[in-house]
Amino acid sequence: MIARVVTDVALDREFDYLVPPELASELEVGSAVDVPFGRTQRTGYVLSIHDTTEFDMSRMRPVTGVSSSRASIPKQLVELGRWMSEYYCCTLEQSIRTLLPAPVRNGKFRPKIRKIYNVSNSYEAQKELAKIGKNVRLIGRTVVLEHLLVYGECFMDELAKLQGFSRSALATLVKNGLVSVREAATRRDVFGNAGIVRDSALEPTPDQAKALAQIDGLLAAGGGVQLLHGTTNSGKTEVYLQAISKTMDMGKSSIVLVPEISLTPQTVRRFRARFGDALSVLHSRLSGGERFDEWNRIRSGEVKIAIGARSALFAPFSDLGLIVIDEEHESTYKQAEAPRYNARDVAVMRGQLEHAVVILGSATPSAESLHNAGIGRFSMTRMSCPVGHSVPPRFQVIDRRIGTDPDAGESSLFSDELVEAVRQRISSGEQCILFLNRRGYARTLSCDACGYVAKCDDCAVHCVYSRRSQTLSCHLCGAVREAPLVCPQCGNNQIRYSGSGTEKIESIAHALFPDARIGRMDSDSMRSADDYEEVLENFRQGKLDILVGTQMIAKGLHFPNVTLVGILNADQGLNMPDFRSSERTFQLITQVAGRAGRGDTPGDVILQTFNPQNDVIVYATSGDVDGFSKFDLEFREMMNYPPFSRMITILFRGEDEDAVKRYAFEFKDAISPYLHDGIKMVDPMPAPIERMKGKYRYVISVRGNGLATMRKAIRTLALHGAPPSGVEVAVDVDPQNMM
């Protein structure tokens, strides 16, 4: 018997090993094994098992043993890993490694072992209590025995809370045989002390009932993809909950993905209210031990639901029945590093491989999903009616070209209409959201005297100024330096900060609304999961009147007391050199507007723009999702952009610009023979951000249909070619970011 094994050495190949007879019954696809590799021992994973091999079996080395420190990969995920490696042009090792969280993969974590104490013999314990009587010197023994007799088994931390407890008294009871102690593996609690109020399924609205009927049909048929196109506050989450309940009734498991970690606590709270603690949480902000425990709870079958961000897609269920991708249009589902997979698309593939139903939910579906629904590849359900008494928010468009006082300074970022509306809401005890999709205080520091502009030393972008920390930072590489008081180039003390971000909006809001309680959510202010939860919980409880933030507050959050959303610069993303810029701007406006009016009080949205006649602005403010989708898809079809074609970008980077450029053209020449009439390739050119982290960047774009052979050629050359020293090649299939 031959085991084909991939090791942790990134060679993009498998190695054949003999399986000793004593291991034959233990090994299966996905098993973690120890194998000899050169002069070392390596850990690898069995990807397939065969009876024959093309190699000389007399020279083959045997598998040393099944790894005692590494978890195995579920067999059903191994096939998914193979597909990811081929489709996304990454090494097989990178793809397989992605299937396991690092704390599980590296073998450094073990189950948490705790000591559990209990009375050995209740009769003897009661005799001891009678003997002790009121002897105050032995009070420690008394409180331990009395507690254990009433409550049974207890951990040390529970006993330690007892008044009068002492460790020496407990040790004496154990020594004398009155208290027994045993060790047991216990779970690290990811929920903490967060209490929940249980709820039950709601009576579905007609729209929800129609969606659930379609999902039931797919579950009965053994798989399929449903696009759930529901306006904001139309009750998509209730559909998810009831679909999961149905899946559990069938004895199967479910995965729920959310696009942002900031949404995970809210989602978990909602799902725990329905299903209790019979669910697991998987995301990168958990500690290593917590992720280890949660993964093993899933692997053992202890839970039937896994919730998390992108990587939770690989939850090791063996009986998967349903995958939910909430806000399926979000670009955060695309991983930035190899393997550069899109969790939405991989979810569809996993659903096909495991005969599971996939629900793609969004108020603003991606062009790709709408196209797939249009050609019958996906089924689609429309949910157009908000639940309860809520109605779609009312838009007021403010033309910032008119009536803006050039001498108004920073306060000009707020129109008079927005200022008055915020004041009215605060006086009425209602809440507001102020949205600007840029963080920091000012976008640039410049000197009018000599023309100096503060730029990152390693990236071709301006540095962003933070007034709170008095620093300049690069939002690409993370470099930070102290902000100068005078121009570093000419010494002029009249340096100017221009542009605005959420930190400036927060500062101006404090000045305009001095009595308001204001919070801010952006990646500068949110450093941990606790920060997210604290701000959102304060806003939920009414401890904040205004929440200022970037796109992380634009989706998925439900605050019934929010009656006003202010969009301070709606034009910000429209002029990006990316064919998806219109789609993203429309989605952002629609999503953040949907935070208003989710309770009984109607909501208002004040949108400030310098381009009110722009088609995207007009469609967004009129709530015309279908009109925008038709407009956007017609443009893409005319230009043969996705979803009417496939796209691959090949990025070349290195510190020597000439070497990077030269190899990019060599690469282009090498793959040119695979071109045909259905493929268009753009010659190598500098990337929109031409230098990042000290490396120059060139890009080749390949677009068209029938890309399978071309993709294989690109993968082979990118992974097994010989670029010059210092030049890196990265392939992005179905890119979401053209920068």
BAVEXDREN-926319 format. One line per field, with one value per residue (C-alpha): x, y, z; residue in three letters. Coordinates in steps of 0.05 Angstrom, whole numbers, always signed. Each point is the difference from the previous one (the first is absolute). Layout:
east X  ...
north Y  ...
up Z  ...
residu ALA  ...
// end
This chain:
east +0  +26  -16  +8  +22  +8  +50  +9  +54  -30  +21  -70  +5  -18  +47  -14  +14  -10  -52  +25  -50  -9  -23  -46  -63  +16  +16  -53  -4  +13  +42  +58  +63  +73  +44  +75  +18  +73  +39  -57  -67  -60  -74  -45  -71  -25  -36  -14  +13  +18  +19  +52  +51  +42  +62  +47  -32  +65  +30  -61  +1  -56  -45  +30  -66  -65  +15  -19  +4  -39  -73  -23  -36  -71  +0  -53  +44  +60  -35  -19  +72  +23  -50  +22  +72  -15  -51  +34  +70  +32  +43  -33  +33  -29  -69  +1  +29  -59  -49  +26  +4  +72  -11  -25  +52  +63  -12  +18  -67  -33  -67  -3  +6  -33  -7  -70  -14  -56  -18  +28  -50  -59  -9  +73  -5  -60  +35  +60  -47  -30  +69  +24  -62  +11  +76  +17  +71  -29  -51  +36  -15  -72  -16  +31  -37  -66  +5  +19  -55  -52  +27  +42  +61  +34  +61  +52  -21  -71  +25  +48  -58  -29  +7  +50  +30  +74  +42  +34  -67  -18  +67  -10  -69  +30  +57  -48  -42  -63  +4  +18  +34  +2  +24  -44  +6  -43  -18  +26  -64  -5  -66  +24  -55  -43  -71  -54  -75  -26  -50  -40  -14  -44  -60  +31  -23  -24  +68  +35  -47  +14  +75  -5  -42  +54  +55  -41  -4  +76  +12  -46  +35  +68  +32  -2  +13  -52  +11  -41  -9  -32  -3  +30  -43  -41  +15  +55  +29  -65  +1  +71  -22  -60  +40  +53  -54  -27  +71  +10  -65  +29  +61  +47  +46  +4  +52  -15  +50  -1  +46  +28  +25  -37  -66  +17  -21  -68  -11  +22  -48  -58  +16  +12  -68  -30  +46  +35  +73  -7  +42  +73  +37  +60  +38  +70  -12  -9  +61  +38  -28  -71  +7  +29  -59  -53  +28  +2  -72  -20  +44  -28  -73  -14  -31  -40  +10  +64  +1  +57  +36  +32  +41  -60  -19  +48  -35  +12  -71  -9  -75  -5  -70  -1  +48  -24  +41  -29  +15  +26  +22  +53  +72  +25  -18  +60  +66  +58  +56  +9  -44  -39  -67  -69  -39  -66  +24  +36  -65  -37  +53  -2  -76  +7  +51  -40  -70  -16  -45  +34  -38  +30  -34  +4  -40  +48  +23  +64  -3  +27  -55  -55  +28  +2  -72  -20  +28  -32  +64  -27  -72  -21  -52  -18  -18  -22  -43  +32  -24  -44  -21  +65  +2  +59  +39  -13  +59  +19  +55  +43  +38  +66  +17  -53  +1  +66  +37  +74  +17  -40  +61  -9  -74  -13  +3  -69  -56  -49  -54  +41  +18  -73  -24  +51  -20  -74  +14  +42  -52  -52  +41  +15  +67  +41  +53  +51  +35  +66  +40  +68  +36  +50  -5  +29  +19  +61  +52  +29  +39  -25  +68  +42  -51  +22  -51  +9  +5  +17  +73  -18  -67  -25  -54  -9  +6  -63  +2  -29  -9  -12  +67  +35  +27  +3  -15  -4  -64  +33  +64  -17  +62  -9  +42  -8  -37  +46  -15  +33  +12  +58  +22  +1  -15  -65  -45  -64  -7  -70  -42  -53  -52  -42  -11  -42  +45  -12  -75  -1  +38  -47  -61  +24  +5  -67  -38  +35  -52  -2  +33  +41  +36  +44  +10  +57  +61  +42  -45  -19  +59  -34  -65  -15  +4  -51  -47  +7  -17  -57  -29  +4  -36  -51  -15  -8  +64  +22  -39  +44  +42  +53  +31  +25  -29  +3  -64  -34  -26  -35  -10  -70  -14  -75  +12  +43  -44  +53  +60  +46  +44  +51  +34  -38  +48  +62  +5  -29  +65  +43  +35  -42  -59  -35  +3  -72  -26  +38  -25  -72  +6  +31  -53  -57  +28  +16  -67  -33  +23  -52  -73  +4  -47  -69  +25  +13  +72  +34  +65  +36  +49  +51  +30  +35  -31  -75  -14  +48  -39  +25  -23  -68  -12  +23  -42  -62  +10  +0  +41  -27  +14  +71  +12  -25  +44  +62  -8  -11  +65  +38  -28  +19  +72  +2  +15  -21  -50  -1  +72  +52  +60  +69  +52  +74  +38  +76  +36  +71  +48  +34  -51  +38  +4  -74  -20  +46  -26  -72  +11  +36  -60  -48  +39  +0  -76  -17  -4  -61  -40  -60  -55  -39  +57  +28  +66  +25  +75  +38  -9  +12  -55  -46  +39  +68  +42  -20  +42  +63  -15  -17  -62  -18  -63  -26  -75  -31  -75  -47  -35  +30  +57  +12  +61  +28  -11  +39  +57  +1  -1  +57  +44  -16  +13  +56  +33  +67  -9  +62  +24  -43  -60  -65  -60  -71  -61  -70  -57  -67  +32  -43  +50  +34  +47
north +0  +69  +65  +63  +54  +75  +27  +69  +17  +45  -40  -7  -75  -64  -56  -75  -40  -73  -14  -51  -57  +22  +69  -23  +1  +68  +40  +35  +60  +61  -36  +39  -42  +4  -17  +0  +58  +3  -3  +27  -21  +40  +2  -8  -17  -59  +26  -68  -74  -46  -72  +17  +54  +21  -1  -57  -28  -31  +69  +31  +18  -18  +46  +6  +4  +37  +68  +3  +76  +21  -6  -34  +37  -24  -40  +44  +62  -31  +0  +73  +16  -32  +41  +64  -14  -9  +55  +54  -16  -12  -57  -63  +11  +70  -24  -60  +44  +48  -56  -1  +57  +13  -22  -67  -6  +16  -52  +48  +0  -54  -6  +41  -47  +20  -34  -18  -12  -41  -34  -71  -27  +41  -40  +11  +73  +11  -36  +48  +61  -25  -11  +70  +32  +74  -3  +66  -23  -52  +45  -11  -74  +14  +47  -48  -61  +35  +30  -66  -38  +49  +14  -61  +6  +68  +33  +35  +70  -13  -25  +58  +49  -30  +43  -33  -45  -18  -42  -35  -23  -29  -35  -31  -27  -30  -30  -30  -31  +40  +39  -32  +37  -18  +35  +13  +38  +63  +50  +72  +41  +47  +28  +24  +23  +27  -17  -13  +2  -59  +12  -43  +1  +57  -8  +11  +57  -19  +17  -41  -59  +0  +1  -57  -42  +6  -18  -60  -23  +6  -37  -56  -2  -7  +67  +63  +74  +52  +75  +33  +71  +36  +74  +25  -20  -50  -56  -40  -21  -32  -39  -24  -21  -40  -32  -22  -28  -41  -23  -22  -38  -39  -17  +45  +58  +72  +54  +75  +50  +75  +48  +38  -24  +60  -33  -66  +18  +26  -61  -48  +34  -8  -73  -18  +30  -52  -60  +11  -20  -55  +39  +16  +64  +2  +64  +29  +42  -61  -23  -59  -45  +23  -14  -68  -18  +27  -38  -65  +11  +1  -59  -43  +15  +36  +59  +7  +74  +38  +76  +44  +40  -26  -58  -30  -27  -57  -23  -75  -25  -70  +8  +70  +19  +76  +58  +71  +58  +64  +64  -43  +60  +22  +3  -22  -71  +2  -19  +47  -51  -68  -37  +60  -33  +31  -32  +10  -40  -53  -8  -15  -52  -32  -3  -38  -48  -15  +7  +58  +60  +68  +64  +65  +57  +74  +64  +18  -64  -3  +5  -71  -29  +38  -24  -72  +6  +31  -58  -52  -24  +25  +4  +68  +25  +73  +29  +71  +16  +23  -39  +32  +72  +25  +35  +14  +63  +67  +30  +74  +16  +61  +30  +21  +43  +49  +43  -25  +56  -4  +36  -49  -43  -70  +10  +3  -75  +3  +33  +44  -52  -56  +41  +18  -71  -28  +51  -18  -74  +10  +44  -54  -54  -34  -23  +18  -32  +43  -38  +17  -57  +30  -6  +48  +75  +28  -36  +41  +47  +51  +64  +57  +34  -55  -52  -54  -56  -53  -68  -69  -17  -70  +9  +46  +31  +60  -8  +10  +46  -18  +59  -43  -34  +56  -49  -12  -71  -41  -40  -50  -21  +25  +45  +55  +61  +62  +57  +60  +69  +35  -20  -51  +27  +76  +13  +37  -2  +10  -73  -20  -61  -15  -53  -31  -67  -27  +28  +71  -14  -22  +63  +46  -36  +12  +74  +5  -44  +12  -36  -62  -66  -20  -65  -19  -66  -8  -44  +54  +1  -74  -41  -61  -38  +31  +70  -19  -30  +57  +55  -39  -19  +72  +23  -56  +20  +74  +22  +33  +50  +1  -55  +23  -53  -31  -58  -45  +34  -2  -71  -51  +43  +6  +60  +17  +69  +25  +47  +40  -19  +54  -18  +55  -13  -47  +11  -27  -67  +17  +20  -59  -35  -63  -24  -18  +71  +16  -65  +10  +72  -21  -57  +43  +55  -51  -40  +58  +33  -65  +13  +55  -11  -72  +13  +32  +70  +13  +11  +55  +1  +65  -12  +53  -1  +43  -40  -9  -17  -60  -63  -38  +54  +5  -75  -6  +58  -25  -70  -28  -64  -31  +64  +3  -74  +7  +62  -33  -66  +33  +39  -63  -41  +55  +1  -76  +7  -53  -31  -4  -23  -27  +41  -17  +51  -18  +46  +8  +35  +13  +54  +5  +32  -19  -73  -1  +31  -44  -64  +22  +5  -67  -31  +32  -29  -69  -3  +35  -67  -18  +61  -11  +43  -2  +28  +70  +12  +69  +11  +9  +69  +32  -17  +58  +1  -8  -9  -34  -21  +19  -42  +23  -33  -18  -36  -41  -6  -59  +2  -43  -67  -69  +16  -71  -15  +70  -5  -65  +32  +60  -45  -43  +59  +40  -59  -36  +54  +31  +75  +42  +5  +49  -2  -30  -23  -2  -24  +25  -38  +38  +62  +45  +57  +29  +45
up +0  -20  +36  -41  +49  -2  +50  +31  -51  -54  -62  -30  -6  +35  +20  +0  +63  +17  +53  +51  +13  +73  -23  -57  +43  +31  -63  -41  -45  +43  +53  +30  -6  +17  -59  -16  -46  -21  +64  +42  +26  -24  +14  -60  -20  -39  -62  -32  +8  -57  -14  -52  -15  -59  +43  +19  +64  +22  +9  +33  +73  +48  +40  +70  +36  +10  +31  +73  +4  -63  -17  -63  -56  -14  -65  -32  +8  -34  -67  +11  +15  -65  -40  +34  -16  -74  -9  +41  -26  +68  +24  +25  +68  +7  -17  +48  +55  -7  +19  +71  +50  +21  +73  -26  -56  +41  +53  +56  +35  +42  +35  +64  +59  +66  +67  +23  +74  +31  +66  +1  +49  +23  +64  +21  -20  +46  +57  -11  +2  +65  +29  -20  +29  +13  +1  -34  -14  -48  -34  -67  +2  +19  -58  -51  +24  +7  -70  -33  +37  -28  -70  -18  -45  -1  -30  +42  -22  +25  +68  +6  +0  +64  +62  +47  -53  +5  -47  +58  +27  -68  -5  +69  -20  -63  +39  +51  -56  +15  -65  -67  -57  -73  -63  -60  -65  +1  -52  +0  +2  -60  +24  +68  +46  -56  +18  -51  -1  -38  -56  -48  -74  -24  -46  -69  -44  -70  -28  +53  -10  -75  +13  +51  -48  -53  +51  +23  -72  -9  +66  -23  -68  +32  -16  -41  +5  +18  -7  +55  -26  +58  +13  +65  +60  -41  +49  -34  +67  +21  -65  +17  +70  -23  -57  +50  +46  -59  -17  +73  -2  -59  +43  -38  +17  -22  -12  +4  -27  +14  -37  +60  +68  +29  -20  +33  +72  -24  -44  +55  +50  -48  -15  +74  +16  -47  +8  +68  +5  -52  -48  -11  -17  -46  -15  +5  +62  +44  +39  -27  +55  -14  -74  +15  +45  -47  -60  +41  +23  -73  -19  +56  -19  +65  -36  -64  -16  -14  -6  -20  -52  -65  +28  +36  -69  +14  +64  +2  -2  -29  -10  -30  -24  -5  -11  +10  -29  +29  -39  -56  -41  +49  -25  +69  -19  -47  +32  -16  +6  -32  -7  -25  +5  +2  +57  -38  -60  +41  +40  -65  -17  +69  -5  -66  +28  +63  -28  +46  -11  -6  +16  -26  +36  -16  -9  -56  -33  -39  -76  -3  +43  -37  -66  +25  +23  -67  -40  +46  +34  +68  +22  +28  +50  +7  +68  -13  +61  +66  +61  +53  -8  -30  -67  -46  +22  -34  -37  -2  -49  +16  -59  +31  -61  +22  +62  +29  +35  -18  +65  +43  +13  +28  +16  -75  +1  +32  -40  +37  -13  +30  +62  +13  -12  +50  +52  -8  +8  +62  +33  -15  +33  -66  -28  -62  -43  -37  -55  -35  -31  +17  +66  +31  +12  -65  -64  -18  +31  -49  -3  -45  +3  -32  -23  +49  +10  +55  -33  +25  -11  -24  -35  -55  +44  +45  +75  +42  +59  +68  +46  +62  -5  -38  -51  -75  -21  -64  -5  -47  +36  +70  +7  +52  +14  +42  -35  -12  +28  -59  -72  +0  -67  +8  +73  -13  +61  -40  -21  -21  +15  -52  -12  +53  +36  +55  +55  -27  -6  +73  +21  -38  +26  +72  -16  -36  +50  +67  +42  -44  +19  -60  -18  -59  -36  -49  -4  +35  +62  +1  +22  +29  -1  +68  -31  -52  +50  +50  -51  -31  +68  +24  -64  +7  +72  -18  +35  -65  -41  -62  -31  -49  -44  -64  -39  +61  +25  -68  +2  +42  +62  +29  +44  +2  +31  -59  -39  -38  -42  -27  -60  -1  -67  -45  -59  +34  -35  -68  -34  +20  -59  +9  -41  +66  +28  -20  +30  +65  +7  -12  +49  +54  -6  +0  +58  +46  -16  +22  +71  +7  +18  +22  +58  +4  -18  -74  -19  -40  -39  -17  -56  -16  -70  -51  -56  +12  -73  +0  -21  +61  +48  -35  +2  +73  +26  -36  +28  -71  +8  -64  -39  +24  -13  -72  -10  +29  -35  -67  +9  +19  -57  -49  +27  +9  +75  +52  +6  -76  +0  +49  +22  +25  +22  +7  +47  -3  +56  +22  +23  -68  -47  -64  +21  +17  -66  -41  +31  -8  -75  -1  +36  -49  -59  +32  +8  -66  -38  +42  -25  -45  -28  +66  +42  +5  +35  +20  -4  +66  +30  +68  +50  +21  +64  -33  +63  +65  +60  -37  -61  -71  -29  -71  -21  -59  -9  -36  -15  -40  -4  -8  +48  +26  -42  +9  +75  +3  -39  +46  +62  -25  -18  +63  +47  -36  -42  +16  +11  +13  +71  +38  -47  +26  -40  +27  -38  +17  -32  -1  +33  +42  +6  -61  +39
residu MET  ILE  ALA  ARG  VAL  VAL  THR  ASP  VAL  ALA  LEU  ASP  ARG  GLU  PHE  ASP  TYR  LEU  VAL  PRO  PRO  GLU  LEU  ALA  SER  GLU  LEU  GLU  VAL  GLY  SER  ALA  VAL  ASP  VAL  PRO  PHE  GLY  ARG  THR  GLN  ARG  THR  GLY  TYR  VAL  LEU  SER  ILE  HIS  ASP  THR  THR  GLU  PHE  ASP  MET  SER  ARG  MET  ARG  PRO  VAL  THR  GLY  VAL  SER  SER  SER  ARG  ALA  SER  ILE  PRO  LYS  GLN  LEU  VAL  GLU  LEU  GLY  ARG  TRP  MET  SER  GLU  TYR  TYR  CYS  CYS  THR  LEU  GLU  GLN  SER  ILE  ARG  THR  LEU  LEU  PRO  ALA  PRO  VAL  ARG  ASN  GLY  LYS  PHE  ARG  PRO  LYS  ILE  ARG  LYS  ILE  TYR  ASN  VAL  SER  ASN  SER  TYR  GLU  ALA  GLN  LYS  GLU  LEU  ALA  LYS  ILE  GLY  LYS  ASN  VAL  ARG  LEU  ILE  GLY  ARG  THR  VAL  VAL  LEU  GLU  HIS  LEU  LEU  VAL  TYR  GLY  GLU  CYS  PHE  MET  ASP  GLU  LEU  ALA  LYS  LEU  GLN  GLY  PHE  SER  ARG  SER  ALA  LEU  ALA  THR  LEU  VAL  LYS  ASN  GLY  LEU  VAL  SER  VAL  ARG  GLU  ALA  ALA  THR  ARG  ARG  ASP  VAL  PHE  GLY  ASN  ALA  GLY  ILE  VAL  ARG  ASP  SER  ALA  LEU  GLU  PRO  THR  PRO  ASP  GLN  ALA  LYS  ALA  LEU  ALA  GLN  ILE  ASP  GLY  LEU  LEU  ALA  ALA  GLY  GLY  GLY  VAL  GLN  LEU  LEU  HIS  GLY  THR  THR  ASN  SER  GLY  LYS  THR  GLU  VAL  TYR  LEU  GLN  ALA  ILE  SER  LYS  THR  MET  ASP  MET  GLY  LYS  SER  SER  ILE  VAL  LEU  VAL  PRO  GLU  ILE  SER  LEU  THR  PRO  GLN  THR  VAL  ARG  ARG  PHE  ARG  ALA  ARG  PHE  GLY  ASP  ALA  LEU  SER  VAL  LEU  HIS  SER  ARG  LEU  SER  GLY  GLY  GLU  ARG  PHE  ASP  GLU  TRP  ASN  ARG  ILE  ARG  SER  GLY  GLU  VAL  LYS  ILE  ALA  ILE  GLY  ALA  ARG  SER  ALA  LEU  PHE  ALA  PRO  PHE  SER  ASP  LEU  GLY  LEU  ILE  VAL  ILE  ASP  GLU  GLU  HIS  GLU  SER  THR  TYR  LYS  GLN  ALA  GLU  ALA  PRO  ARG  TYR  ASN  ALA  ARG  ASP  VAL  ALA  VAL  MET  ARG  GLY  GLN  LEU  GLU  HIS  ALA  VAL  VAL  ILE  LEU  GLY  SER  ALA  THR  PRO  SER  ALA  GLU  SER  LEU  HIS  ASN  ALA  GLY  ILE  GLY  ARG  PHE  SER  MET  THR  ARG  MET  SER  CYS  PRO  VAL  GLY  HIS  SER  VAL  PRO  PRO  ARG  PHE  GLN  VAL  ILE  ASP  ARG  ARG  ILE  GLY  THR  ASP  PRO  ASP  ALA  GLY  GLU  SER  SER  LEU  PHE  SER  ASP  GLU  LEU  VAL  GLU  ALA  VAL  ARG  GLN  ARG  ILE  SER  SER  GLY  GLU  GLN  CYS  ILE  LEU  PHE  LEU  ASN  ARG  ARG  GLY  TYR  ALA  ARG  THR  LEU  SER  CYS  ASP  ALA  CYS  GLY  TYR  VAL  ALA  LYS  CYS  ASP  ASP  CYS  ALA  VAL  HIS  CYS  VAL  TYR  SER  ARG  ARG  SER  GLN  THR  LEU  SER  CYS  HIS  LEU  CYS  GLY  ALA  VAL  ARG  GLU  ALA  PRO  LEU  VAL  CYS  PRO  GLN  CYS  GLY  ASN  ASN  GLN  ILE  ARG  TYR  SER  GLY  SER  GLY  THR  GLU  LYS  ILE  GLU  SER  ILE  ALA  HIS  ALA  LEU  PHE  PRO  ASP  ALA  ARG  ILE  GLY  ARG  MET  ASP  SER  ASP  SER  MET  ARG  SER  ALA  ASP  ASP  TYR  GLU  GLU  VAL  LEU  GLU  ASN  PHE  ARG  GLN  GLY  LYS  LEU  ASP  ILE  LEU  VAL  GLY  THR  GLN  MET  ILE  ALA  LYS  GLY  LEU  HIS  PHE  PRO  ASN  VAL  THR  LEU  VAL  GLY  ILE  LEU  ASN  ALA  ASP  GLN  GLY  LEU  ASN  MET  PRO  ASP  PHE  ARG  SER  SER  GLU  ARG  THR  PHE  GLN  LEU  ILE  THR  GLN  VAL  ALA  GLY  ARG  ALA  GLY  ARG  GLY  ASP  THR  PRO  GLY  ASP  VAL  ILE  LEU  GLN  THR  PHE  ASN  PRO  GLN  ASN  ASP  VAL  ILE  VAL  TYR  ALA  THR  SER  GLY  ASP  VAL  ASP  GLY  PHE  SER  LYS  PHE  ASP  LEU  GLU  PHE  ARG  GLU  MET  MET  ASN  TYR  PRO  PRO  PHE  SER  ARG  MET  ILE  THR  ILE  LEU  PHE  ARG  GLY  GLU  ASP  GLU  ASP  ALA  VAL  LYS  ARG  TYR  ALA  PHE  GLU  PHE  LYS  ASP  ALA  ILE  SER  PRO  TYR  LEU  HIS  ASP  GLY  ILE  LYS  MET  VAL  ASP  PRO  MET  PRO  ALA  PRO  ILE  GLU  ARG  MET  LYS  GLY  LYS  TYR  ARG  TYR  VAL  ILE  SER  VAL  ARG  GLY  ASN  GLY  LEU  ALA  THR  MET  ARG  LYS  ALA  ILE  ARG  THR  LEU  ALA  LEU  HIS  GLY  ALA  PRO  PRO  SER  GLY  VAL  GLU  VAL  ALA  VAL  ASP  VAL  ASP  PRO  GLN  ASN  MET  MET
// end
